[in-house]
């Protein structure tokens, strides 16, 4: 059977989902439990923190971009050999967009599809009993979704905790804990979100501090029991019972519904693993370092399951893509923060130009910018790039571009024949100064049928700001 799962959700962004999720992940991991991490929605940064907290790679699940069978398959694969799956929601629990493959892209869709109860973390800043009205609305909004209980966040005092907590408990919803205001447990941020896990100084100590913080103020045992009990029944454990009286406390000697790690966990439909589709090439080189870190692991796994080989290399280490590969994939990331180093990495740049003469090069977002003529950083300094596409971009003039995208290939491509539709998203601040040539795809957002040219493609080199999800 699959490991039991639990989703951390909220009424809005910046409510404390990441704080609670990372704290729980590390707290359970150091107890000896095998925690499988999941991020709902399109996000590259949070999963790296999840991996650091648990020691296990996770997966992104997105109901707008992915069909239900792919979501179920990925969830089954990540839960194999785990004791519990912890999923971090995105934005508000029901926030999404129309026209999705298996839903609207809301975290609630994932909880409903996989039968995971939701622990709601609610920021009570500026609220007392009104918090109960908001929680009541969230808990009753969608009959498919079971809210198991609530954790209060940014509580100012014991009186504040009682005002909000007792009003919520009067609804019949347990309050699993209350986090006091504490800016010392926050993680550093930059323009696309948190500073990447690999660049966060003292990350392990920060994660330990988060785990200590959650253990001190939240009933971790009863939250875990919610997942195990919900996997077999609709009963939510009583958070008001004393720890010593509880029947469902979790220790490393009594793991939660452990899965036999010798075999993959089955999907509810009887299938296992990721549904394989034709890979874009047989041997695929993927750039991976601090400048090119925005790559979804399930894509590489899907390609491997379909028989392809995937090889990683580091442009910041001045490595060229392996010459025996058929496709070079440059993911997004933060090339604007490393533009000088990339421009000076002539082994990498010359390697790209050589590769373009015999294989296919594709760049997503940051990778797309590196394939262009020039990249202007936030200080206004221009850096020469590979010069394989007629593209110039700038971070000196920033504008946010954000949202789901459906793209239709404008010509035959390793990803498919002309007209094949891809689902993904766009998230960047770059401004395009010049973009000339045939488009890679025709793309539209979730709110319009108006297709517009996206990216460029010429002579075996292509790219766009579009990030592929499915």
N, C-alpha and C positions, 0 to 999 in steps of 0.2 A: 504493500500500500504506500501511497505518497505520504510524506511527512506532513503533519498538521501545519496550517499557516495562519498568519495574523497580519492585518494591514493597519499601519499607523496613518490616520487621516486627520483632517482639520476642516474648519469652516472656511478658512482662507489661507493664503500664503503667509509666511513669516509668523506662524503660530507656535513653532517649536518642534515640528515634525522631525527635523534632522537631529536635534538635540536628544529627543526621546529615542529615536531609532538607533542612533549610534551608541548611546548609553546602554540601551537594552542589548544590542548586539555584542558589545564588549563584555558586559556583565555576564551574559549567558555563556559566552565563549570561555571566559576564565573560570566558569564553574565546571567546564568540561563538556558542555553541550556543543553539538555540531550545528551551527546556525547557517542556513542558506539565505543569502541576501537577495532581495528583489527591489528594483526601482520601477515605479509606475510612471509611464510617460517617457518622452524623449529627454534624456539627460545623460551626459557623459561624466560629469564631475562627481556626483554623489556615489555612483557605484564603486569608484576607486576608494572612497572613504569606507564604504561597506566592506570591501575586500580587506582593507587594512584592519578593520575592527574585528573581523571574523576569521581571517586567514583563508577564506574561500572566495572564488570568483562568483559574481552574481549574474543577473540577467535583467534586461529591460522588458517590460510587458506593456503594450500599448494597444488599446481597443480601437483607436481610430485607424492606425496603420496596419494592424495585424488581424487576420481572420481568427475566429475562435479556436480552430484546431491548432493553429500555430501557438497561440497563447497557452493552451492546455499542454501542448507538447514541450514547450520551453519550461513551463512550470514543473512538469514531471521530471525533466532532465536535471534542473537545478536542485530539486529536492532529493534526488537519489543519494542515499548515504547520509542524509541529514536527519537531525532530531526535530527541527522546527524551521519553518520558513518565516522570515520577517520581511515584510514589504513596506517600503516608504512611499506614501502617496505623493501626489504633485498638486500644487495649488489647493483650491478648495475641493472637498470630496467629490462633488458633482460637476465640477468645471470641465468643460470639453468643447467640442465643435461639431457642427453637423456633417453628415455625409461620410461617417466612418465605416470601416469594414466590419467590425463586430460591436460597435458602440460609438460613443461620442469622444472617446479618449479620456474619460473620467476614471479616477481611481476606483470609484464605486462600481464601474463595470467589471474591473478585475476581481474585486471582492465578491461580487454577485456570481460571476462565471465560475470561480474556483471554490466558492463556498467558504471564504475566509471571513471571520468576524472582524469588526473594525474597533480599534481603540482610538477614541477621539481625544486629541490633545487640544485644549481650548485656552486661548489667551484671555485672561479675565481683566486685563488692564482697563481701567475705567468702568468696570462692571461689578455689580453685586449679584442680586437675585436675577437680573436680566440675563445673566449667563444661562440660566435654566431655560428661558424662552428660546434662545438660539439653539441650545443643545436639543430641545424638544423638536424644533423644526428640522434639524439635521437628522435626528434619529428616526423621525417619522416620514421623511421625504420620499423614500423609495422602499417598498415592501421587500424588495429582493435583498436589501442590505441589512445586516444585523449589527447594530452598534452594541458592543459588549459592555462598554463602560467608558469613563472619562478620566483624563489626567488634566488637572488645572495647571496653567503655566503663568509665570510672572505674578505670583501672589505676593501682595504687599505686607500682609500681617496675618496673625492667627484669626483675627476678626474677619478679615477679608476672605480667608479660606472658608470660614464657617458660613458666611453670607452666601457665597456662590455654591459651595459644596453641598450644604443642606438643602438648598433649593433644587439642585440637580438630583440629589438622592430622593427627594419627595416625588420625583417623576417615576421612580422605580429603577433608575439607572445607577449603578454603583460608581463611586469615585475611587479610583485606584491610587490616587496620590496627588500631591500639590507641589509644584516646583516654585521655590521662591525666586525673586528677581536676582540674577547673578550673571553679570556681563563677563565674568572671568572664564566661563565655560564656552564662550562663543569662539567660532573659527574665523580666520581672516578671509576677506572677500576681495574680489576685483570685478571688472566690468561684465564678465559672463557668469558670475556666481562666486562660489568659494574658490580660493586659491587651491590649485590642484593638490591632491593628497601627497604626491611625490615631492612637492615644493614646500609643504607646510612643516616648518621647523618644530621639532619636538612632538611629532604627531602621536607617537605611542604614549607619551606622557599625557597629552591632551585627551586621548581616548580613555586612558585609565581614570583621569579626573572626571570625565563625563560618566563613566560607569559608576564611580563612587557617588557622584551627584544623584544619579538615578536610583541607586540602591538605597541612598539615605532618605529619599523623599517619595518613592513609589513602591508599591507592593508588587515586586517583580514576580513572585511565585504565583499570585492569583492571575496576573496577566498571561503568563505562560499556560496556566490551567485553562484559560478561556479558549486557547487554540486547541488543546487536546480534547476538551469536552465538546467543543463545537464540531470537531471532526466526527463525532459519533452521536451527538444529540443536539438539541436546541437549548440546553440548560446552561446558563451563565453562572459561574461560581459566585458566592456571596463574599464580597470584599470586606464586609463588616466583621467576619469571623476572625478570631485571633489566629496568628500564624501557627501556634502549637496545636490548634484544634483542626486545622485544615487537612483534608484527606489528599489534596492534590499538590502538595509542595514538591518542588523539583530539586533533585540533587544530582551530581555527576554519577552516583551509584544507581540512580533510577532514571535513565534517560527518557525523554518524551517520545513515545511511539517511534522507536528507532527503526530505520529502514535498513534492510540487509544490503550492505555496500557492495556485495559481490555481483549484484545484478541491477540494471536500471529500473527506476520506478515506473510502473505502467501508467499510461493515461487512462482516464475513465472509459474511453472508447476502446481500450485494448491495444492501442498503438504505443510505441515507445520511441523516445528520441525526437530529434527535430525533423520535420518533414523536409526531405531533401529535394531541391530543385537543381536544374542544370547550373553548374558554376560558371562564372564569366570567363574562366580560363583554367588550364590544367595546373600551371605553376604560377602562383600569385605572390608578388612581393608587396609588403605593406610597410610603409614608414611608421615608426613608433618611437617617440621620445617626448620630451616636454613641449616641443613645437607641434607635434602631430599625434595627439593623444585621443582625439575624438573619433573613436572607432568602436562600433558595437560588436562585442565578442560573439553574439549569436550569428553574425554574418560569417565570420571565419569558421565557426563550428558547422554552419549549414553548408558552406563550401567544402569543408573536409568530409562531411557526411556524404556529400555527392561525389566524392572521389578526388577532389582537388588537393594540392599541397600549398600550404601558406608559409611564407618566410618573412620574418620581420628584420628591419634594418634601421639604423639611426642616422638621419641626415645631420643632426647636430654633432655627431662624431665623424662627420665628413665621409660617411659610407655611401657608396653608390648602390642602386638597386641591383640585386644579383642578375648577372647577364644571362643566366639560363632560365629566367622566368619569362612568361608570355604576357603578363599584365602587371603593371606597377600601379598601386593604389596609394595616393597621398591623401590621408584623412585630414579633417579639420583639426584645429587646436589653437595655439597662440603663436603663429609665425611672426606676428607684429611685435612681440616681445623679444624675438630672437632674430630680427630681420638682418642685422649686421653680421651675425655669425653665419646665417644661412647664405647670405650673399658672398661671404668670404670662403665658404665651403666649396671650393672648386672641384674637389673630387666628386662631391654629390651633384653639383650643377652639370659638370661635364658628363657624369654618368647618366643623368636624365636625358641629355641631348643624344647620347649614344643609344639609349634605350628606345627613344622615339623613332629611330631609324629602322627598328626591326620588331618592336613589340607595341603594346598599347599602353598609354599613360592616361590615368584618370585622377583628377583632383576634386575633393569635396571641400568647399568653403575655404579654409586656410590653405589646403593643398591646391585649390584652384588659383588662389592669389599667387602662390609660388611659381606656378606654371606661366604666369604672365610676364610682362616686360619689367614692371617696377612696382614696388610696394613702398608707400610713404608711411612712416611710423607716426606715432602720436606727437612727436616733437617737430614734425614737418620735414624730416630728413628722408630723401629718396634712396632706396636700395635696389640695385639691379637684381632681377630674378632670372628664371631660366630662359625667358624669351621665346617660349614655344606657343604661346597664345597672345593675340593682340589685346592685352588687358593691362590696365593700370588701376590700382586701388589705393585708397588713402584712409588712414586712421586719424589724420589731423582734422578731418571733417567727418565726424561720427554721426551715424543715424541708426537707430535700432530697427532691424528687420526680424520679425518673429512670427512663427505660426506654422501650422501644418501645410503641406504642399502635396498635390498629386501631379506627377510629371508624366508626360507622354513622350517617348523617345522620338526625336525629330529625324533620325536616320538609324540604320543598322548599327549596333553597338555590341560589345561583349556582354552587356546586361540584357540584351534582347533585340529582337527585330524592330524595325521602324513601327511606331504605334504602340508598342508595349507600354503599359502603365506601371509606374512605380509610386510607392507611398513613402513619405518621409516628412521632413520639416526643414525650416530655415531659422537660423539664430545667429546673427552677426551684427556688428556695428560698422563694418567697412562701407565706404562710399566708393562707387565705381566712377572713375574719371574718364576711362575710355574702355570700350568693349566692342570690338569689331570682328564680324565674321558670322558663319553659320551657327545657329544655336545647337546646343546639346539636346535640349528638350523644350517642350511647350508645357508650361506649368500654370496651375491655378491654385488659389487658396481654398480653404474650407467654406468660404462664404460667397463664392462667385464661380460662375461657369466660364468666366473670361480667361482664356488661355493667353499667356504671354511668353515670348522667347526667354529661355533661361540658359545661361552659360554659353559656352562655345565648344565647337568640335571641328577639328581639321587634321587631316593626315595622321590619324591614329593617336591624336592627343585630344582630350576632352576634359571638361570640368564645369562646375557650377557651384552656387552657394547651397544647393539642395543636398541634404543629408539623407541617405537611404536608410529606411527602417525595414521595409518589407516590399 
